[in-house]
Amino acid sequence: MSPTVRQMRALVAVARTGSFTLAAELLHLTQSALSGQVKELEQLLGVKVLERNTRRVQLSEVGRELYPLFDKMLQDLDGAMADIASRKALNKGTVRIAAPQMLSCTLLPEAMAAYRAVWPKVQLRLVDCPVDNVAGRVFSGEVDVGIGPERDALAEIDAALLFEMPFVAVFPPGHALAAKKSVRWADMNDHPFIALQGQFTERLLREMRQPLNPQNEVTFMTTALAMVSAGLGVTACLPYAEPMVKRYGLEMRPLAAPELTRKFFVYTKTSRSPSPAAQSFIDFLGGFVKAQGTL
């Protein structure tokens, strides 16, 4: 059986103050309660830890050996508990977030800035990466949270819906598609279509059930937008990318026939509970997205 924290605190307090009266005041105990804890410790160890007389209290030989050990253990314990309390109160903490490049260029920086205004002591670290790598970064433990579109399920990864929105067509000003209020997917095939590599195009083909013939497939949506801006074709993206679309001087129209939507999820690892800071960011992001009218 090991000494309790209360027994260790009792010995350390008496050793520091040299007085049962002062030690009891320090620990907010009665002298009898403090004395009882010391006696329990001595009974547990089978030896005296304090030597008492009518004028003074001092450590025994065993007490002198235990005091620095107990003091160090209590300092470590108190430090750990203070650190946990600080994290719980969001006075510290780090959240590592993986997201695709386009989301990292538009929605996420705005959400991060809004979060920091509320919780300035929490560090947010953004990892922009190819969209198909987001869940993998979560699985490897490189990040705490991943945000990205639906992808093939991975073991030990939880996916919570963040938002769902329809595709829009993107083209240069004065383009033939600009005269339409709504663009059909079939209309896109009349122009060089620039798609993203990987599951982006694969999922579109499965959902459309009609031909889609990309003339170019690139890794990042910013590359696709730059090519569209240069007059090399048209592309499709999601409305959250509007700030970047406007930055390239491009226009957007709803895409229909069929109307296809894309879901974005918050990815976390099922085997590890999010830290207080990570959970607070996840909760904040959900509220931010709703407030922005993204849903």
N, C-alpha and C positions, 0 to 999 in steps of 0.2 A: 504493500500500500504506500502511495506517495503522499507527500505533504500537499495540502490544498493551497490555493492561491491566497486565501485569507490568512492561513497560518504563516505563509512566507511573508506577506505584507506586515503581519504583526511583528515578526522578528526584525525585519528591516527597519520598521518605524522606531522600535525601541533602540536599535543599534544607532540610528541616526540622531535621535534626540537625547538618549541616555536617561530617559524618564518615561515611566508608564503614564504619567499625567499628560505630558506633552504628546506622546505617541497616540494616546487615546483621542486627544483633540484633533491630531492630524488625520486620523482615520475616521473621525466622527463616530466614535464608539464610547461606551462607558468603560471605566477602568476594569470593572469585573469581567466584561465581555472580552476585552483585550487580554486580560490575564488568563481567561479560560482558553483562548486560542493558543497562547504560548504553552500552557500546560498540555493541551491536546498534541501539540507538536513534540513536546518532550516525551510524552507517553508513546507516541508513534515511533520515535527514534530510540527510545530507551536510554537516553542520556540527557543531561542538562544542557541547555543552550544559553541560559542566562544565569549569572550569579548575582543574587540579591542580598542586600543588607538594609539596615534602617536608613542609610544615608545615600546609597547609590546603587545603580544597576549597571552591570557590565557583561560583555559577552564571555562565555566560557571558551575553552579551547576549541570545542566543536562548533560553537556559535561563530567564532572568528573565521573558521573555515567555510561555514555555510553562508555567512552574510554576503560576501561578494558574488557567490554563485546565485543566491536568491535575488540579489539586487539586479544582476544582469538579466536573469530570466524575466523579472517583472518589467524591466525597461523594454525588453524586446516585445513582451506581450502587450504592454501599454502602447508601444509604437505601432504594432500591427493593428490593434483595435482602433487607434486614432486614424490610421490610414484607411481602414475599412469604412469608418464613419465619414471620413472626408470624401471617399469615392461615392458612398451612398448619397451624400448631400450634394454631389456633383461639384465639389470644390476642387477636384482633380480627376484625372483619368484621360485615357487616349482611346480614340475610336478610329480604326483603320477601315476604309471603305473602298471597295473595288466597284468600278462602273465602266460601261462602254464610253468611248471617246465622245460621242455626241452628247450623251447625258452629262458627261463631265464638263462639256463646254457650255451647257445651257442651264438646265434645271438644278443640278446639284450645287454649283457654286452659290446660287441664290439661296438655296435651302441652308447651306452651311453657314453663310453670313447671317441669316436670320437666327439660326440656332446659337451661334456665338454671341449674338447680342443678348441672349437670355442666359446662357451658361458660358461665360467668357473663359473660365478656368479649365474647361474640357478641351483637349487638343483633338482636332479632326484632321486626319491624314487621308488624302484622296489618292487612290491608285487607278489611273486610267489605263485601260487595257482592251485588247480585242474582245468583242462581245461574247465570243464562245469560251473565253477564259475566265469569266466572272465567277461562276460557281466553283471552278477548279481552284481559284485563289482562296475561296472560303474553305474548301475541303482540305487544302494543304495547311491551313492555319496562318497563311500570310496576311489575311485580313480578318476582321471581326464580322463584317457585313458586306454582302454583295448586292448590287442593285442592277437588274437587267431583265431582258425579255425572257419569255418562256423558252426553255431548252430541255433536251432529253434529261430525264430524272437521273440524279446521282445519289448513290447510297449515302446515308448520314447527312443529307442536305435537306433542310426544311425550306419550303417556298411559300411565302405569304403574299397574297395579291396586294400590290400597291396602287396600280391604276390600269385601266384599259381604254384604248383610244383607236380610232380608225386611221388608215393610211390616207395621205394626201399626195397629189401629184405636184411635182416641182419642176418649173421650167423658167426660161428667161423672159423678161418683159417683151411684149410684142410677138411672142410665140403664137403659133396657130391655136394652141390649147387655151390661150388667154381669153378667147371669145366665149368659152364654155363656162357655165356656172358649176357644172359637175362633170368630171372626166371619167370615162369608162376605162377599164383596164385594156379593153380592145383598142382604144384610142392610143394607148401608150405604145402599142406595137407598130404604130405608123411612124414612130420616131426612134432613133437609137436610144435604147433603154440601158441605163447604167445601174447595176445592182451591186449588192454587197456579197462578198464571198461567204461560203459556208451555209449554215442553216437558214439564213435570211431568205435566200432564193429557193432553197429546198422546200421550206415551209410554204412560201408563196405558191409554188407550183402545185403542191398537194392541195392547198385550200382553194385555188382558183379553178382547178380542173379544166383549164384551157391553156393554149400555148402562151408562153412568155419567153421571148428570145432576147436575153441580155446581150448587148453588143460589147459591153465591158463589165467585168466584175472586179471590184476594188475592196480593200480591207476596211477603210474608214469612210464614214458618211461625209466627212469634210472633204475628202478627195472627190467623191461623187458630186458634191455641190460645186466644187471648183471647176470640174469638168463641164457641168451644166452651165455655169456662169461663162465659160469659154465658148459656149455654143456647140458642144460636142454631143449633146443629147438631153434626155430628160431622166428624172429619177423619182422615187417615191420615198417618203419618210413619214414620221409621226409629228403631230402638231406641236409637241413640246420643243421641237427643233426650230420653231419659227424665228427666234432671235438670230440664229446662225443663218437661216435662209434669207432673212432680211439683210444681214451683213454682207452676203454675197450678191445682193440686189436682185433676188429671185422672187417669183410669185408662187402661190400655192392654190390648189383647188381640191375640193373633196373628191375622193376616188370611189366609184361605185361600179355596180354590175360585174362582180358582186362587191358589196361593201365588206372589206376585210378589216379586222381589228387586231391589235397586238396587245397582249397583256405583259405588264412589267411586274416583277416580283422582288421582294426583299428576301435574300438568301442568307441563312444562318446554319451553323453546324448543329445537328441534333444532339451530339454527344457533349456539347459544351454550352452551358447557359450563358446568354449575353451578360456582359458586365453591366452595372448600373448605368454607366455612361453610354454604352452601346444601346441598351434598351431605351434609354431616354431619347437618343437620336432617332431610333426606329419609330418611336411613338410620335416624336416631333415631326418627322418627315411625312408620316401619314396625314397629320393635321395640316401641314404646309401645303401638300399636294391638293387637298380638298379646298383649302382657302384660296388657292390659285385657280380653282376651277378646272384643274387638269382632268378630274374624273368625269 
